[in-house]
Amino acid sequence: MPGGGDEQPTPEEAFDVLAHELRFDILRELNAASGPVSFSDLQDAVDVRDSGQFNYHLSKVVGPFVQKSDDGYRLSTAGKRAVGTVFAGEFSGEPLRDVAPVPTEGSCHECNTGLEAVFGESSVRIHCPSCGAVYTEPEIPPGALSGWDREELPRVVNRWVRRWLTSVDLGLCEYCDGRTTSTVCRPGEAAAPSWFEADSGREVIAVYECQRCGHWTHSDVSFAALVRPPLVSFYHDHGINLRERPLWALDLVERSQTSVVQETPLRVELSITLDDETRTFVFDREMTLVDGPTPAEG
């Protein structure tokens, strides 16, 4: 790690380093500082009179979480991430469930009822309150939604989902920044989740797996495609800003517009119609755009 020693700590050792409250207080004070902090100023900030005790705990975080230079001490990238994780609410126990449901853009394709955002322990479900159809249910750190007015929360959820899709689409794990692989899966294939069956209403889904931590997640192919520049441009040309229009409010979720057009090698076609123009985008097994945008036939 930057500013550290020759060896990086194991995950178990890294968590053990932060187990003491004083050590995290050191990280928190450095996070609030505008630049390097001297030993004495940092000791005063965490209010520890015993220099020996303070030096002992400071030495435990120097390397993995804190960088030391002639100018003083500052957080390393890992230290910033550690503080950010706590501020995000992932360990603080701030419950999303205390937020009342919020109406959001879009209507149910089954019964035409307006959709709403329902907040759980650590996730947000966009669903139809009438028939119960679920459009998306991402796990979101509570801190990501703090500081926003209640009526703005669905749009914040949309931005968070788009950021997640962009990250995994670029090959970066949302948790550890390890390399992720993208696989377009048919029902019953080895890489597909066990619940994905032929009668699920979808021919394919996109599965992302981290090669470092093993975390895997999935997305509808049409949702995953919406972070690609050609599709963003197509919507923009028709007056739709995908940064602001929730994914679940787009017409493509109202009917199946993704289909398998070739088995070997796998080719998946996504057709989108905006106003009177239809464009077709074709993806391969690795979710690479191999053809498009081209005018759809017929």
SULHU-V418180 format. One line per field, one symbol per residue. phi: phi as a letter, one per 30 degrees, with the letter a starting at -180 (. if undefined). psi: psi as a letter, one per 40 degrees, with the letter a starting at -180 (. if undefined). Layout:
# SULHU-V418180
phi = ???
psi = ???
This chain:
# SULHU-V418180
phi = .eicddcdddedddddeddcddddedddddddddaecdeddddddchcddddddddddddcdjdbbccbddkcbddedddddddddddjdcdidddddddebdbdjbddcbidddbccccdbbbccbcddcieccabddbeeddcdicdeddeeddedddddddddddddicddcciddcccbdcceideddddddcdcdjbdbbcccbddccidbabadedddddcdeddedddddciccddcdeedcdddddadccbdcadbddbccccbcbhcccbcbcccdciddcakdbdddi
psi = iheaadhiiidddddddedhdddddddddddeieaihidddddddefhdhddddddddddehcdehhhadeaiiiidddddddddddeedeeehhdeehiihiiiiihedeeiiiihhhadfihhhihedeehhdigihhhdddeieiideedddddddddddddddddefhhedeeihiihhhiiheideiidehideeehdiihhhhheceehiiiiidddddeehddddddddefehheddhideeideeeihehihehdhihhhhhhhhhbehhihhhiadefhhehihihii.
